Amino acid sequence: MELPTELNLTTLFEQLGLPSDEASINDFVEAHPLDQDTKLIDADFWTPQQAQLLKEWLRADGEEAPIVDELNVRLHRGK
């Protein structure tokens, strides 16, 4: 799977197979707040494939990791 050159939350949501427009991303974040004890990749709303993609992007520790970190922060803040 080739990734686009510009990575952002839209790209991540597209890769996760989720609606990727700004309103849909904001709605997803509001609908899926995480408590401080739940790791992003362990959240129960991910499919196994989605959780695997998030793990791969974090492990890559390249330009993908900050995008997953951004989602992690937003889900833990609920914003």
Secondary structure, 3 states (H helix, E strand, C coil): CCCCCCCCHHHHHHHHCCCCCHHHHHHHHHHCCCCCCCCHHHCCCCCHHHHHHHHHHHHHCCCCHHHHHHHHHHHHHCC
